[in-house]
């Protein structure tokens, strides 16, 4: 969400939609059915707070996106029929922000409550549920796809276990709060200096932590590394699967241009884009692009289109899928022979 304000008015809209993420309830870890940024502000409004410090999406990324509110609503209604059960945490607010009226919901903010304290503070946060019910910490920052996955896991937990007033206080679960006040976080963000490499925009966590949900699911099937080997996936393999490789990059393209390519052409925000490593005595380079989950990386590769909208996939010299993409640099020049591959 971001905050917008109507022109000529002091009334603000605190829940203006800026990103939508949805996962398949049957396979929430591997199947992200939708994840895109939504254009703001709507006609007659302006953005007063993009909340970049919370979700990592900048005001420029929100404004440059071409998906309107009406298009976002239409995209989501493809997946919602009268029989669909929509799961989320405080899901009423999510649906309201998309202007969708749907009654068949499971709201994990309502089926679980804090066991102590006043009724006005009885609603647990999603981080409280994942910590107490599922046994893992969510990463710092906010990623709507991770929220969708965690909400579905909490709902599936509720189908097999006790619900109601069972959640301890946030102090018991997480200890004393050490997070900086939001105003200080905004000030620090504004004063940061970035190198040519694009700053992380999806989650403020290393890739192996961003993939923690996959690991948690694997650990339910067995203990520790035994379960990982049983599934054929180590932590290193999962981390690797969250990355794509961009190579044959010519001089004239920066890491920021590559980040912009993914945001504008796939509607998926990379978690980080490495600084380009240039080959000695050549005008070519390569870099890795990290996404918040391996499903995001797969969706970004599938969605990326090449010159003239082509999506032909070939194999590199060792059999890995790759495709040719066209990247536009900061001054509007298009480079049509850049390669995007799977690691």
GIZIVEN-V541170 format. One record per backbone hydrogen bond with DSSP energy under -1.0 kcal/mol. NH is the residue of the N-H (numbers start at 1). CO is the residue of the C=O. E is the energy in kcal/mol with one decimal. If there is no record, write none. Layout:
# GIZIVEN-V541170
nh:NH co:CO e:E
nh:NH co:CO e:E
This chain:
# GIZIVEN-V541170
nh:2 co:16 e:-2.2
nh:3 co:49 e:-3.0
nh:4 co:13 e:-2.1
nh:5 co:46 e:-2.6
nh:6 co:11 e:-1.4
nh:7 co:44 e:-3.2
nh:9 co:6 e:-1.9
nh:13 co:4 e:-3.6
nh:16 co:2 e:-1.9
nh:20 co:36 e:-2.7
nh:22 co:34 e:-2.9
nh:24 co:31 e:-2.4
nh:31 co:27 e:-2.2
nh:34 co:22 e:-1.8
nh:36 co:20 e:-2.2
nh:38 co:18 e:-2.0
nh:39 co:67 e:-3.6
nh:45 co:42 e:-2.0
nh:46 co:5 e:-2.0
nh:48 co:3 e:-2.4
nh:49 co:3 e:-1.8
nh:54 co:51 e:-1.7
nh:55 co:51 e:-1.8
nh:56 co:52 e:-2.3
nh:62 co:58 e:-2.1
nh:63 co:59 e:-2.6
nh:64 co:60 e:-2.5
nh:65 co:61 e:-1.0
nh:72 co:68 e:-2.5
nh:73 co:69 e:-2.5
nh:74 co:70 e:-2.1
nh:75 co:71 e:-2.5
nh:76 co:72 e:-2.0
nh:77 co:73 e:-2.3
nh:79 co:76 e:-1.7
nh:84 co:81 e:-1.1
nh:86 co:104 e:-2.4
nh:88 co:106 e:-1.9
nh:94 co:90 e:-1.0
nh:95 co:91 e:-2.6
nh:96 co:92 e:-2.7
nh:97 co:93 e:-2.1
nh:99 co:96 e:-1.1
nh:100 co:95 e:-2.5
nh:105 co:103 e:-1.5
nh:106 co:86 e:-2.1
nh:108 co:88 e:-2.2
nh:110 co:107 e:-1.8
nh:111 co:107 e:-1.9
nh:113 co:164 e:-3.0
nh:114 co:122 e:-2.7
nh:115 co:167 e:-2.3
nh:121 co:118 e:-1.7
nh:122 co:119 e:-1.5
nh:129 co:125 e:-1.6
nh:130 co:126 e:-2.4
nh:131 co:127 e:-1.8
nh:132 co:128 e:-2.5
nh:133 co:129 e:-2.8
nh:136 co:130 e:-1.8
nh:142 co:54 e:-1.3
nh:147 co:143 e:-2.1
nh:148 co:144 e:-2.1
nh:149 co:145 e:-2.4
nh:150 co:146 e:-2.8
nh:151 co:147 e:-2.6
nh:152 co:148 e:-1.9
nh:153 co:149 e:-2.2
nh:154 co:150 e:-2.3
nh:155 co:151 e:-2.3
nh:156 co:152 e:-2.3
nh:157 co:153 e:-1.9
nh:158 co:154 e:-2.0
nh:159 co:155 e:-1.1
nh:160 co:157 e:-1.6
nh:161 co:157 e:-1.2
nh:164 co:111 e:-2.8
nh:166 co:113 e:-1.1
nh:166 co:164 e:-1.9
nh:167 co:113 e:-2.4
nh:173 co:169 e:-1.9
nh:174 co:170 e:-3.0
nh:175 co:171 e:-1.8
nh:185 co:181 e:-2.1
nh:186 co:182 e:-2.5
nh:187 co:183 e:-2.0
nh:188 co:184 e:-2.6
nh:189 co:185 e:-2.3
nh:190 co:186 e:-2.2
nh:191 co:187 e:-1.3
nh:201 co:270 e:-1.2
nh:210 co:206 e:-2.2
nh:211 co:207 e:-1.4
nh:212 co:209 e:-1.8
nh:215 co:211 e:-1.3
nh:216 co:212 e:-2.5
nh:217 co:213 e:-2.3
nh:218 co:214 e:-2.0
nh:219 co:215 e:-2.2
nh:221 co:218 e:-1.3
nh:226 co:223 e:-1.5
nh:228 co:224 e:-1.3
nh:229 co:225 e:-2.7
nh:230 co:226 e:-2.3
nh:231 co:227 e:-1.9
nh:232 co:229 e:-1.2
nh:233 co:228 e:-2.3
nh:238 co:234 e:-2.4
nh:239 co:235 e:-2.7
nh:240 co:236 e:-2.3
nh:241 co:237 e:-2.1
nh:242 co:239 e:-1.1
nh:243 co:240 e:-1.7
nh:244 co:289 e:-2.3
nh:245 co:341 e:-2.9
nh:246 co:287 e:-2.9
nh:247 co:339 e:-2.5
nh:249 co:285 e:-2.5
nh:251 co:283 e:-1.2
nh:253 co:250 e:-1.4
nh:258 co:254 e:-1.5
nh:259 co:255 e:-2.4
nh:260 co:256 e:-2.5
nh:261 co:257 e:-1.9
nh:262 co:258 e:-1.8
nh:263 co:259 e:-2.1
nh:264 co:260 e:-2.7
nh:265 co:261 e:-2.6
nh:266 co:262 e:-1.9
nh:268 co:262 e:-1.3
nh:271 co:290 e:-2.3
nh:272 co:290 e:-1.7
nh:274 co:288 e:-2.4
nh:277 co:286 e:-2.9
nh:279 co:284 e:-2.9
nh:282 co:279 e:-1.8
nh:285 co:249 e:-1.5
nh:286 co:277 e:-1.7
nh:287 co:246 e:-2.4
nh:289 co:244 e:-3.0
nh:290 co:272 e:-2.7
nh:291 co:242 e:-2.6
nh:297 co:293 e:-1.7
nh:298 co:294 e:-2.3
nh:299 co:295 e:-2.4
nh:300 co:296 e:-2.6
nh:301 co:297 e:-2.3
nh:302 co:298 e:-2.3
nh:303 co:299 e:-2.3
nh:304 co:300 e:-1.7
nh:306 co:310 e:-4.3
nh:309 co:306 e:-1.7
nh:310 co:307 e:-1.5
nh:314 co:322 e:-2.9
nh:316 co:320 e:-2.6
nh:319 co:316 e:-2.0
nh:322 co:314 e:-2.5
nh:323 co:340 e:-2.5
nh:325 co:338 e:-3.4
nh:327 co:335 e:-2.4
nh:329 co:333 e:-2.7
nh:332 co:329 e:-1.9
nh:335 co:327 e:-2.8
nh:338 co:325 e:-1.5
nh:339 co:247 e:-2.7
nh:340 co:323 e:-3.1
nh:341 co:245 e:-3.2
nh:342 co:321 e:-2.2
